[in-house]
């Protein structure tokens, strides 16, 4: 069989996987935020959905951590609905490699690094005593996502969350 599903859509294609993302500082000059999404997901369906959502949000590139779902697995490709071919994807060897790459893209990890978590804080960006180093967090709608900077959003595995 040409397909790994019982009831395929009726279209089969043989295509090459694009080359990994290469940062180009000349292409990144100008207004607007450069957003990088770091994924550590384990479900191919969710991974494909996040790839589609990343495109809709204008993400520059997606970085896959070790142990993440394969961006090119059949289920991920189906879920992404070909979005895999419309956004640069990069596989890294670990957090140190990821941090080095992000810093080379111009990301200031001490200021421009956000993690999606289930934990929250009762404090807001305007409240007194907000201490990110202590673990206080901001809701996504209080983060300034605009401007001429680079930001990173990390999304962890569906059950345990981020590994670090």
SEFIVEX-966220 format. One line per field, with one value per atom (N, C-alpha, C): residue in one letter; residue number from 1; chain; x, y, z negated. Coordinates in Angstrom, 1 decimal, decimal comma, m for minus. Atoms other than C-alpha are relative to their C-alpha. Example, Ala and Ser with C-alpha at 12.3 -4.5 7.8 and 13.67 -1.06 7.14 Angstrom:
SEFIVEX-966220
torvo = [a | a | a | s | s | s]
mipa = [1 | 1 | 1 | 2 | 2 | 2]
dolum = [A | A | A | A | A | A]
east = [0,9 | 12,3 | 0,9 | m0,9 | 13,7 | m0,8]
north = [m1,2 | m4,5 | 1,2 | m1,1 | m1,1 | 1,1]
up = [0,0 | m7,8 | 0,0 | 0,0 | m7,1 | m0,8]
This chain:
SEFIVEX-966220
torvo = [x | x | x | x | x | x | x | x | x | x | x | x | x | x | x | x | x | x | x | x | x | x | x | x | x | x | x | x | x | x | x | x | x | x | x | x | x | x | x | x | x | x | x | x | x | x | x | x | x | x | x | x | x | x | x | x | x | x | x | x | x | x | x | x | x | x | x | x | x | x | x | x | x | x | x | x | x | x | x | x | x | x | x | x | x | x | x | x | x | x | x | x | x | x | x | x | x | x | x | x | x | x | x | x | x | x | x | x | x | x | x | x | x | x | x | x | x | x | x | x | x | x | x | x | x | x | x | x | x | x | x | x | x | x | x | x | x | x | x | x | x | x | x | x | x | x | x | x | x | x | x | x | x | x | x | x | x | x | x | x | x | x | x | x | x | x | x | x | x | x | x | x | x | x | x | x | x | x | x | x | x | x | x | x | x | x | x | x | x | x | x | x | x | x | x | x | x | x | x | x | x | x | x | x | x | x | x | x | x | x | x | x | x | x | x | x | x | x | x | x | x | x | x | x | x | x | x | x | x | x | x | x | x | x | x | x | x | x | x | x | x | x | x | x | x | x | x | x | x | x | x | x | x | x | x | x | x | x | x | x | x | x | x | x | x | x | x | x | x | x | x | x | x | x | x | x | x | x | x | x | x | x | x | x | x | x | x | x | x | x | x | x | x | x | x | x | x | x | x | x | x | x | x | x | x | x | x | x | x | x | x | x | x | x | x | x | x | x | x | x | x | x | x | x | x | x | x | x | x | x | x | x | x | x | x | x | x | x | x | x | x | x | x | x | x | x | x | x | x | x | x | x | x | x | x | x | x | x | x | x | x | x | x | x | x | x | x | x | x | x | x | x | x | x | x | x | x | x | x | x | x | x | x | x | x | x | x | x | x | x | x | x | x | x | x | x | x | x | x | x | x | x | x | x | x | x | x | x | x | x | x | x | x | x | x | x | x | x | x | x | x | x | x | x | x | x | x | x | x | x | x | x | x | x | x | x | x | x | x | x | x | x | x | x | x | x | x | x | x | x | x | x | x | x | x | x | x | x | x | x | x | x | x | x | x | x | x | x | x | x | x | x | x | x | x | x | x | x | x | x | x | x | x | x | x | x | x | x | x | x | x | x]
mipa = [1 | 1 | 1 | 2 | 2 | 2 | 3 | 3 | 3 | 4 | 4 | 4 | 5 | 5 | 5 | 6 | 6 | 6 | 7 | 7 | 7 | 8 | 8 | 8 | 9 | 9 | 9 | 10 | 10 | 10 | 11 | 11 | 11 | 12 | 12 | 12 | 13 | 13 | 13 | 14 | 14 | 14 | 15 | 15 | 15 | 16 | 16 | 16 | 17 | 17 | 17 | 18 | 18 | 18 | 19 | 19 | 19 | 20 | 20 | 20 | 21 | 21 | 21 | 22 | 22 | 22 | 23 | 23 | 23 | 24 | 24 | 24 | 25 | 25 | 25 | 26 | 26 | 26 | 27 | 27 | 27 | 28 | 28 | 28 | 29 | 29 | 29 | 30 | 30 | 30 | 31 | 31 | 31 | 32 | 32 | 32 | 33 | 33 | 33 | 34 | 34 | 34 | 35 | 35 | 35 | 36 | 36 | 36 | 37 | 37 | 37 | 38 | 38 | 38 | 39 | 39 | 39 | 40 | 40 | 40 | 41 | 41 | 41 | 42 | 42 | 42 | 43 | 43 | 43 | 44 | 44 | 44 | 45 | 45 | 45 | 46 | 46 | 46 | 47 | 47 | 47 | 48 | 48 | 48 | 49 | 49 | 49 | 50 | 50 | 50 | 51 | 51 | 51 | 52 | 52 | 52 | 53 | 53 | 53 | 54 | 54 | 54 | 55 | 55 | 55 | 56 | 56 | 56 | 57 | 57 | 57 | 58 | 58 | 58 | 59 | 59 | 59 | 60 | 60 | 60 | 61 | 61 | 61 | 62 | 62 | 62 | 63 | 63 | 63 | 64 | 64 | 64 | 65 | 65 | 65 | 66 | 66 | 66 | 67 | 67 | 67 | 68 | 68 | 68 | 69 | 69 | 69 | 70 | 70 | 70 | 71 | 71 | 71 | 72 | 72 | 72 | 73 | 73 | 73 | 74 | 74 | 74 | 75 | 75 | 75 | 76 | 76 | 76 | 77 | 77 | 77 | 78 | 78 | 78 | 79 | 79 | 79 | 80 | 80 | 80 | 81 | 81 | 81 | 82 | 82 | 82 | 83 | 83 | 83 | 84 | 84 | 84 | 85 | 85 | 85 | 86 | 86 | 86 | 87 | 87 | 87 | 88 | 88 | 88 | 89 | 89 | 89 | 90 | 90 | 90 | 91 | 91 | 91 | 92 | 92 | 92 | 93 | 93 | 93 | 94 | 94 | 94 | 95 | 95 | 95 | 96 | 96 | 96 | 97 | 97 | 97 | 98 | 98 | 98 | 99 | 99 | 99 | 100 | 100 | 100 | 101 | 101 | 101 | 102 | 102 | 102 | 103 | 103 | 103 | 104 | 104 | 104 | 105 | 105 | 105 | 106 | 106 | 106 | 107 | 107 | 107 | 108 | 108 | 108 | 109 | 109 | 109 | 110 | 110 | 110 | 111 | 111 | 111 | 112 | 112 | 112 | 113 | 113 | 113 | 114 | 114 | 114 | 115 | 115 | 115 | 116 | 116 | 116 | 117 | 117 | 117 | 118 | 118 | 118 | 119 | 119 | 119 | 120 | 120 | 120 | 121 | 121 | 121 | 122 | 122 | 122 | 123 | 123 | 123 | 124 | 124 | 124 | 125 | 125 | 125 | 126 | 126 | 126 | 127 | 127 | 127 | 128 | 128 | 128 | 129 | 129 | 129 | 130 | 130 | 130 | 131 | 131 | 131 | 132 | 132 | 132 | 133 | 133 | 133 | 134 | 134 | 134 | 135 | 135 | 135 | 136 | 136 | 136 | 137 | 137 | 137 | 138 | 138 | 138 | 139 | 139 | 139 | 140 | 140 | 140 | 141 | 141 | 141 | 142 | 142 | 142 | 143 | 143 | 143 | 144 | 144 | 144 | 145 | 145 | 145 | 146 | 146 | 146 | 147 | 147 | 147 | 148 | 148 | 148 | 149 | 149 | 149 | 150 | 150 | 150 | 151 | 151 | 151 | 152 | 152 | 152 | 153 | 153 | 153 | 154 | 154 | 154 | 155 | 155 | 155 | 156 | 156 | 156 | 157 | 157 | 157 | 158 | 158 | 158 | 159 | 159 | 159 | 160 | 160 | 160 | 161 | 161 | 161 | 162 | 162 | 162 | 163 | 163 | 163 | 164 | 164 | 164]
dolum = [A | A | A | A | A | A | A | A | A | A | A | A | A | A | A | A | A | A | A | A | A | A | A | A | A | A | A | A | A | A | A | A | A | A | A | A | A | A | A | A | A | A | A | A | A | A | A | A | A | A | A | A | A | A | A | A | A | A | A | A | A | A | A | A | A | A | A | A | A | A | A | A | A | A | A | A | A | A | A | A | A | A | A | A | A | A | A | A | A | A | A | A | A | A | A | A | A | A | A | A | A | A | A | A | A | A | A | A | A | A | A | A | A | A | A | A | A | A | A | A | A | A | A | A | A | A | A | A | A | A | A | A | A | A | A | A | A | A | A | A | A | A | A | A | A | A | A | A | A | A | A | A | A | A | A | A | A | A | A | A | A | A | A | A | A | A | A | A | A | A | A | A | A | A | A | A | A | A | A | A | A | A | A | A | A | A | A | A | A | A | A | A | A | A | A | A | A | A | A | A | A | A | A | A | A | A | A | A | A | A | A | A | A | A | A | A | A | A | A | A | A | A | A | A | A | A | A | A | A | A | A | A | A | A | A | A | A | A | A | A | A | A | A | A | A | A | A | A | A | A | A | A | A | A | A | A | A | A | A | A | A | A | A | A | A | A | A | A | A | A | A | A | A | A | A | A | A | A | A | A | A | A | A | A | A | A | A | A | A | A | A | A | A | A | A | A | A | A | A | A | A | A | A | A | A | A | A | A | A | A | A | A | A | A | A | A | A | A | A | A | A | A | A | A | A | A | A | A | A | A | A | A | A | A | A | A | A | A | A | A | A | A | A | A | A | A | A | A | A | A | A | A | A | A | A | A | A | A | A | A | A | A | A | A | A | A | A | A | A | A | A | A | A | A | A | A | A | A | A | A | A | A | A | A | A | A | A | A | A | A | A | A | A | A | A | A | A | A | A | A | A | A | A | A | A | A | A | A | A | A | A | A | A | A | A | A | A | A | A | A | A | A | A | A | A | A | A | A | A | A | A | A | A | A | A | A | A | A | A | A | A | A | A | A | A | A | A | A | A | A | A | A | A | A | A | A | A | A | A | A | A | A | A | A | A | A | A | A | A | A | A | A | A | A | A | A | A | A | A | A | A | A | A | A | A | A | A | A | A | A | A | A]
east = [0,8 | 0,0 | 0,9 | m0,8 | 1,2 | m0,3 | 0,4 | m0,5 | 0,0 | 0,0 | m0,3 | m1,3 | 1,4 | m4,0 | m0,9 | 1,0 | m7,0 | m0,8 | 0,8 | m8,9 | 0,7 | m0,8 | m6,4 | m0,9 | 0,7 | m7,4 | m0,1 | 0,1 | m6,8 | 1,2 | m1,1 | m3,6 | 1,3 | m1,3 | m0,1 | 1,1 | m1,1 | 3,1 | 1,3 | m1,4 | 6,8 | 0,8 | m0,7 | 8,7 | 1,3 | m1,2 | 12,1 | m0,2 | 0,0 | 12,5 | 0,9 | m0,8 | 13,7 | 1,2 | m1,2 | 17,1 | m0,4 | 0,3 | 17,2 | 0,1 | 0,0 | 16,7 | 1,4 | m1,3 | 19,7 | m0,3 | 0,3 | 19,6 | 0,7 | m0,5 | 20,1 | m0,3 | 0,2 | 20,6 | m0,4 | 0,4 | 20,2 | m1,5 | 1,4 | 16,7 | m0,8 | 0,7 | 15,8 | 0,1 | 0,0 | 16,4 | m1,3 | 1,3 | 13,4 | m0,9 | 0,8 | 10,5 | m0,7 | 0,7 | 8,7 | 0,8 | m0,6 | 9,4 | 0,3 | m0,4 | 11,2 | m0,3 | 0,4 | 9,5 | 0,5 | m0,5 | 11,1 | m0,8 | 0,8 | 9,0 | 0,9 | m0,8 | 10,9 | m1,0 | 1,0 | 8,9 | 0,7 | m0,4 | 9,3 | m1,2 | 1,3 | 6,0 | 0,2 | m0,1 | 5,4 | m1,1 | 1,2 | 2,1 | 0,1 | m0,1 | 2,4 | m1,2 | 1,1 | m1,1 | 0,1 | m0,2 | m0,4 | 1,1 | m1,1 | 2,9 | m0,4 | 0,5 | 1,3 | m0,9 | 0,8 | m1,3 | 0,8 | m0,9 | 1,4 | 0,8 | m0,7 | 3,3 | m1,0 | 1,0 | 0,1 | m0,2 | 0,2 | m0,5 | 1,2 | m1,2 | 3,1 | 0,0 | 0,1 | 2,6 | m1,0 | 1,0 | m0,6 | 0,4 | m0,5 | 1,2 | 1,3 | m1,2 | 4,2 | 1,3 | m1,2 | 6,8 | 1,1 | m1,1 | 10,2 | 0,5 | m0,5 | 11,3 | m0,4 | 0,3 | 10,5 | 1,2 | m1,1 | 13,2 | m0,5 | 0,4 | 12,7 | 1,1 | m1,0 | 14,4 | 0,1 | m0,2 | 15,7 | m1,2 | 1,1 | 12,9 | m1,4 | 1,3 | 10,3 | m0,5 | 0,7 | 7,9 | 0,8 | m0,6 | 9,4 | m0,9 | 0,8 | 8,2 | m0,3 | 0,2 | 8,3 | m0,7 | 0,8 | 6,3 | m1,3 | 1,2 | 3,3 | m1,2 | 1,1 | 0,8 | 0,2 | m0,3 | 2,6 | m0,2 | 0,2 | 2,6 | m1,5 | 1,5 | m1,1 | m0,6 | 0,5 | m1,9 | 0,4 | m0,5 | 0,2 | m0,6 | 0,7 | m1,6 | 1,0 | m1,1 | 1,7 | 0,7 | m0,7 | 2,7 | 1,5 | m1,4 | 6,0 | 0,8 | m0,7 | 7,0 | 0,0 | 0,2 | 6,1 | 0,7 | m0,7 | 8,1 | 1,3 | m1,3 | 11,8 | m0,1 | m0,1 | 12,4 | 1,4 | m1,3 | 15,5 | 0,0 | m0,2 | 16,5 | 1,3 | m1,2 | 19,0 | 0,3 | m0,5 | 21,1 | m0,4 | 0,3 | 20,0 | m0,2 | 0,2 | 19,4 | 1,2 | m1,2 | 23,0 | 0,0 | 0,0 | 22,8 | m1,1 | 1,1 | 19,4 | 0,3 | m0,3 | 20,6 | 1,1 | m1,0 | 23,7 | m0,6 | 0,6 | 21,6 | m0,9 | 0,9 | 19,0 | 0,8 | m0,9 | 21,8 | 0,6 | m0,6 | 23,3 | m1,1 | 1,1 | 19,8 | m0,3 | 0,2 | 20,0 | m1,0 | 1,0 | 17,7 | 0,8 | m0,6 | 18,5 | m0,7 | 0,7 | 17,7 | m0,4 | 0,4 | 17,5 | m1,2 | 1,2 | 14,7 | m1,1 | 0,9 | 13,1 | m0,4 | 0,2 | 12,5 | m1,3 | 1,3 | 8,9 | m0,3 | 0,3 | 7,7 | m1,5 | 1,5 | 4,1 | 0,0 | 0,1 | 3,3 | m1,4 | 1,3 | 0,3 | 0,0 | 0,0 | 1,5 | m0,2 | 0,2 | 0,4 | 0,4 | m0,3 | 0,9 | m1,2 | 1,0 | m1,6 | 0,4 | m0,5 | 0,6 | m0,1 | 0,0 | 0,5 | 1,2 | m1,1 | 3,0 | 0,1 | 0,0 | 1,9 | 0,0 | 0,0 | 1,8 | 1,4 | m1,2 | 4,4 | 0,5 | m0,6 | 6,8 | 0,0 | m0,1 | 6,7 | 1,4 | m1,4 | 9,8 | 0,1 | m0,1 | 10,4 | 1,0 | m1,1 | 13,6 | m0,5 | 0,6 | 11,5 | m1,0 | 1,0 | 9,1 | m1,4 | 1,2 | 6,4 | m0,2 | 0,2 | 4,8 | m1,0 | 0,9 | 2,9 | m1,0 | 0,8 | m0,2 | 0,4 | m0,5 | 0,4 | m0,5 | 0,6 | m1,9 | 0,7 | m0,7 | 0,4 | 1,4 | m1,4 | 3,6 | m0,1 | m0,1 | 4,6 | 0,6 | m0,4 | 4,8 | 0,4 | m0,3 | 5,4 | 1,4 | m1,3 | 8,5 | 1,0 | m1,0 | 11,8 | 1,0 | m0,9 | 13,2 | m0,3 | 0,3 | 13,4 | m0,5 | 0,5 | 11,4 | 0,0 | 0,1 | 11,3 | m1,2 | 1,1 | 8,2 | 0,3 | m0,2 | 8,8 | m1,3 | 1,2 | 6,1 | 0,5 | m0,5 | 6,8 | m0,9 | 0,8 | 5,4 | m1,4 | 1,4 | 1,7 | m0,3 | 0,3 | 1,8 | 0,9 | m0,9 | 5,0 | 0,4 | m0,4 | 5,6 | 1,5 | m1,4 | 9,1 | 0,9 | m1,0 | 12,1 | 0,9 | m0,9 | 14,1 | m0,7]
north = [m1,2 | 0,0 | 1,2 | m1,3 | 3,6 | 0,8 | m0,8 | 5,0 | m0,8 | 0,7 | 4,2 | 0,1 | m0,1 | 5,0 | m0,9 | 0,9 | 2,8 | 0,7 | m0,7 | 5,5 | 1,3 | m1,2 | 7,9 | 1,0 | m1,1 | 11,2 | m0,2 | 0,2 | 9,9 | 0,6 | m0,6 | 11,8 | m0,4 | 0,4 | 10,5 | 0,8 | m0,8 | 12,5 | m0,5 | 0,3 | 11,8 | 1,3 | m1,3 | 14,9 | m0,1 | m0,1 | 15,8 | 0,8 | m0,8 | 17,1 | 1,2 | m1,2 | 20,7 | 0,0 | m0,2 | 21,7 | 0,7 | m0,6 | 22,7 | 1,5 | m1,5 | 26,4 | 0,5 | m0,7 | 28,6 | 1,5 | m1,4 | 32,0 | 0,9 | m0,9 | 34,9 | 1,4 | m1,3 | 38,2 | 1,1 | m1,0 | 40,2 | m0,1 | 0,2 | 38,7 | 0,4 | m0,3 | 39,6 | 1,4 | m1,4 | 43,3 | 0,7 | m0,7 | 45,6 | m0,2 | 0,0 | 46,0 | m1,3 | 1,2 | 43,3 | m1,0 | 0,9 | 40,6 | m1,3 | 1,3 | 37,4 | m1,0 | 1,0 | 34,6 | m1,4 | 1,3 | 31,2 | m0,9 | 1,0 | 28,2 | m1,2 | 1,2 | 25,5 | m1,1 | 1,1 | 22,2 | m1,2 | 1,2 | 19,3 | m1,0 | 0,7 | 17,6 | m1,5 | 1,4 | 13,9 | m0,6 | 0,5 | 13,5 | 0,6 | m0,6 | 13,9 | 0,8 | m0,8 | 15,2 | 1,4 | m1,3 | 18,0 | 0,8 | m0,6 | 18,7 | 0,7 | m0,6 | 19,2 | 1,2 | m1,2 | 21,5 | 1,2 | m1,1 | 23,6 | 0,6 | m0,5 | 23,8 | 0,9 | m0,9 | 25,2 | 1,3 | m1,2 | 27,6 | 0,9 | m0,8 | 28,8 | 0,8 | m0,8 | 29,8 | 1,1 | m1,0 | 31,6 | 1,2 | m1,0 | 33,5 | 0,7 | m0,6 | 34,5 | m0,4 | 0,6 | 32,3 | m0,1 | 0,0 | 32,6 | m1,4 | 1,4 | 29,0 | m0,8 | 0,9 | 26,0 | m0,9 | 0,8 | 24,3 | m1,2 | 1,3 | 20,6 | m0,5 | 0,5 | 19,4 | m1,5 | 1,5 | 15,8 | m0,6 | 0,7 | 13,4 | 0,5 | m0,6 | 15,6 | m1,0 | 0,7 | 14,1 | 0,3 | m0,2 | 13,7 | 0,9 | m1,0 | 16,7 | m0,6 | 0,6 | 14,4 | m1,3 | 1,3 | 11,4 | 0,2 | m0,1 | 10,6 | 0,7 | m0,6 | 11,6 | 1,5 | m1,4 | 14,9 | 0,8 | m0,7 | 15,8 | 0,1 | m0,1 | 15,0 | 1,0 | m1,0 | 17,0 | 1,4 | m1,3 | 19,9 | 0,5 | m0,3 | 19,8 | 0,8 | m0,5 | 20,6 | 1,2 | m1,2 | 23,4 | m0,2 | 0,3 | 21,6 | 0,5 | m0,5 | 22,8 | 1,5 | m1,4 | 26,4 | 0,8 | m0,6 | 27,1 | m0,7 | 0,7 | 26,4 | m0,8 | 0,9 | 23,5 | m0,3 | 0,2 | 22,8 | m1,0 | 1,0 | 19,8 | 0,3 | m0,3 | 20,5 | m1,2 | 1,1 | 18,2 | 0,0 | m0,2 | 19,6 | 1,4 | m1,4 | 22,7 | 0,9 | m0,8 | 23,9 | 0,4 | m0,3 | 23,6 | 1,0 | m0,9 | 25,3 | 1,4 | m1,3 | 28,2 | 0,7 | m0,5 | 28,6 | 0,5 | m0,4 | 28,7 | 1,2 | m1,1 | 31,1 | 1,3 | m1,2 | 33,5 | 0,4 | m0,4 | 33,4 | 0,6 | m0,6 | 34,4 | 1,4 | m1,3 | 37,5 | 0,0 | 0,1 | 36,3 | 0,2 | m0,2 | 37,6 | m0,9 | 1,0 | 34,6 | 0,5 | m0,5 | 36,6 | 0,8 | m0,9 | 38,8 | m0,5 | 0,3 | 37,2 | m1,5 | 1,5 | 33,6 | m0,2 | 0,2 | 32,5 | m1,5 | 1,5 | 29,0 | m0,1 | 0,3 | 27,7 | m0,9 | 0,8 | 26,3 | 0,0 | 0,1 | 25,2 | 0,8 | m0,7 | 27,1 | 1,5 | m1,5 | 30,7 | 0,7 | m0,9 | 33,6 | 1,0 | m0,9 | 35,9 | 1,4 | m1,3 | 38,8 | 0,3 | m0,4 | 40,8 | 0,9 | m0,8 | 42,8 | 1,4 | m1,3 | 46,0 | m0,1 | 0,2 | 44,5 | 0,1 | m0,1 | 45,1 | m1,4 | 1,2 | 42,3 | m1,1 | 1,1 | 40,3 | m0,3 | 0,5 | 38,2 | m1,2 | 1,1 | 36,1 | m1,0 | 0,9 | 34,6 | m0,9 | 0,8 | 33,4 | m1,0 | 0,9 | 31,6 | 0,7 | m0,6 | 34,2 | 0,0 | 0,1 | 34,1 | 1,1 | m1,0 | 36,4 | m0,8 | 0,6 | 35,4 | 0,5 | m0,4 | 35,5 | 1,3 | m1,3 | 38,5 | 1,2 | m1,1 | 40,6 | 0,1 | 0,0 | 39,9 | 0,9 | m0,9 | 42,6 | m0,9 | 0,9 | 40,4 | 0,9 | m0,9 | 43,5 | 0,6 | m0,7 | 45,5 | m0,7 | 0,5 | 44,8 | m0,8 | 0,9 | 42,0 | m1,4 | 1,4 | 38,3 | m0,6 | 0,7 | 36,1 | m1,5 | 1,5 | 32,4 | m0,4 | 0,6 | 30,5 | m1,5 | 1,4 | 27,0 | m0,8 | 0,8 | 24,3 | m1,4 | 1,3 | 21,0 | m1,1 | 1,2 | 17,5 | 0,2 | m0,1 | 17,1 | m0,3 | 0,4 | 15,4 | 0,7 | m0,5 | 16,4 | 1,5 | m1,4 | 19,8 | 0,0 | m0,2 | 21,2 | m0,8 | 0,8 | 19,1 | 0,8 | m0,9 | 22,0 | 1,4]
up = [0,0 | 0,0 | 0,0 | m0,1 | 0,7 | m1,2 | 1,1 | m2,4 | m1,3 | 1,3 | m6,1 | m0,7 | 0,6 | m6,7 | 0,7 | m0,6 | m6,1 | 1,0 | m0,9 | m4,4 | 0,4 | m0,4 | m2,7 | 0,8 | m0,6 | m1,2 | 1,6 | m1,4 | 2,3 | 0,8 | m0,6 | 3,0 | m0,7 | 0,5 | 2,6 | 0,7 | m0,6 | 3,2 | m0,5 | 0,5 | 3,0 | 0,2 | 0,0 | 2,0 | m0,9 | 0,9 | 0,5 | m1,2 | 1,2 | m3,0 | 0,2 | m0,2 | m2,9 | m0,9 | 0,8 | m4,2 | m1,3 | 1,3 | m7,9 | 0,1 | 0,1 | m8,9 | m0,1 | 0,1 | m8,3 | m0,3 | 0,3 | m10,0 | 1,0 | m1,0 | m7,6 | m0,6 | 0,6 | m9,4 | 0,9 | m1,0 | m6,2 | 0,3 | m0,3 | m5,7 | m1,2 | 1,2 | m9,3 | m0,5 | 0,3 | m9,2 | 0,3 | m0,3 | m9,4 | m1,2 | 1,1 | m11,7 | m0,3 | 0,3 | m13,5 | m0,9 | 0,9 | m16,0 | 0,7 | m0,5 | m15,1 | m1,1 | 1,0 | m17,0 | 0,4 | m0,2 | m17,4 | m0,9 | 0,9 | m18,7 | m0,2 | 0,4 | m20,6 | m0,4 | 0,4 | m20,7 | m0,6 | 0,6 | m22,9 | m0,1 | 0,0 | m22,0 | 0,4 | m0,3 | m21,8 | 0,9 | m0,8 | m19,9 | 1,4 | m1,3 | m16,1 | 0,4 | m0,4 | m15,7 | m0,6 | 0,6 | m18,2 | 0,6 | m0,7 | m16,6 | 1,3 | m1,3 | m13,2 | m0,2 | 0,3 | m14,7 | m0,5 | 0,4 | m16,4 | 1,2 | m1,2 | m13,1 | 0,8 | m0,7 | m11,4 | m0,7 | 0,8 | m14,3 | 0,1 | m0,1 | m14,1 | 1,2 | m1,3 | m10,5 | m0,1 | 0,1 | m11,3 | m0,9 | 0,9 | m14,1 | 0,5 | m0,5 | m11,9 | m0,6 | 0,6 | m13,6 | 1,1 | m1,0 | m11,9 | 0,3 | m0,1 | m12,6 | m1,2 | 1,1 | m14,7 | m0,3 | 0,4 | m16,7 | m0,8 | 0,6 | m17,7 | m0,9 | 1,0 | m20,9 | 0,2 | 0,0 | m21,3 | m0,7 | 0,6 | m22,0 | 0,5 | m0,5 | m20,2 | 1,1 | m1,1 | m17,7 | 1,3 | m1,3 | m14,2 | 0,9 | m0,8 | m12,1 | 1,3 | m1,4 | m9,0 | m0,1 | 0,1 | m10,4 | 0,8 | m0,8 | m8,3 | m0,7 | 0,7 | m11,0 | m0,3 | 0,2 | m11,7 | 1,3 | m1,3 | m8,0 | 0,3 | m0,2 | m7,7 | m0,9 | 1,0 | m10,8 | 0,4 | m0,4 | m9,6 | 1,3 | m1,3 | m6,2 | 0,9 | m0,8 | m4,4 | m0,5 | 0,6 | m6,7 | m0,3 | 0,2 | m7,3 | 1,1 | m1,1 | m3,9 | 0,1 | m0,1 | m4,6 | m1,1 | 1,1 | m7,7 | m0,3 | 0,3 | m8,5 | m1,3 | 1,2 | m10,9 | m0,2 | 0,4 | m12,8 | m1,2 | 1,1 | m15,0 | m0,7 | 0,7 | m17,8 | m0,9 | 0,8 | m20,0 | m1,5 | 1,4 | m23,4 | m0,3 | 0,4 | m25,4 | 0,3 | m0,3 | m25,1 | 1,5 | m1,4 | m21,3 | 0,3 | m0,2 | m21,3 | m0,4 | 0,5 | m23,4 | 0,9 | m0,9 | m21,2 | 1,3 | m1,3 | m18,0 | m0,2 | 0,2 | m19,5 | m0,2 | 0,2 | m20,7 | 1,3 | m1,3 | m17,2 | 0,9 | m0,7 | m15,9 | m0,6 | 0,6 | m18,1 | m1,2 | 1,1 | m20,9 | m1,3 | 1,3 | m24,4 | m0,9 | 0,8 | m26,5 | m1,4 | 1,3 | m29,7 | 0,0 | m0,1 | m28,4 | 0,9 | m1,1 | m25,4 | 0,1 | 0,1 | m26,5 | m0,8 | 0,7 | m27,4 | 0,1 | 0,1 | m28,4 | m0,2 | 0,2 | m28,1 | m1,2 | 1,2 | m31,5 | m0,5 | 0,7 | m33,5 | m1,3 | 1,2 | m36,5 | 0,3 | m0,2 | m36,9 | m1,2 | 1,1 | m39,2 | m0,1 | 0,2 | m40,7 | 0,4 | m0,3 | m39,8 | 1,5 | m1,3 | m36,6 | 0,3 | m0,4 | m34,6 | m0,7 | 0,7 | m36,4 | m1,5 | 1,5 | m39,9 | m0,6 | 0,7 | m42,5 | m0,4 | 0,5 | m43,3 | 0,9 | m1,0 | m40,1 | 0,2 | m0,1 | m40,1 | 0,8 | m0,9 | m37,1 | m0,4 | 0,5 | m38,6 | m1,1 | 1,1 | m41,5 | 0,5 | m0,6 | m39,2 | 0,3 | m0,3 | m38,9 | 1,5 | m1,5 | m35,4 | 0,4 | m0,6 | m33,1 | 0,9 | m1,0 | m31,2 | 1,4 | m1,4 | m27,4 | 0,4 | m0,5 | m26,9 | m0,7 | 0,6 | m29,2 | 0,5 | m0,6 | m27,2 | 1,3 | m1,2 | m24,6 | 1,1 | m1,1 | m21,4 | 1,2 | m1,1 | m19,2 | m0,1 | 0,1 | m18,4 | 0,9 | m0,9 | m16,7 | m0,8 | 0,7 | m18,8 | 0,4 | m0,2 | m18,8 | m1,3 | 1,2 | m21,2 | 0,3 | m0,1 | m21,9 | m0,9 | 0,7 | m23,0 | m0,1 | 0,1 | m24,4 | m0,4 | 0,3 | m24,5 | m0,3 | 0,4 | m26,3 | 0,4 | m0,2 | m26,2 | m0,6 | 0,4 | m26,6 | m1,5 | 1,4 | m30,0 | m1,0 | 1,0 | m31,9 | 0,2 | m0,3 | m30,2 | 0,4 | m0,4 | m29,6 | m0,9 | 0,7 | m30,6 | m0,9 | 0,8 | m32,0 | m0,1]
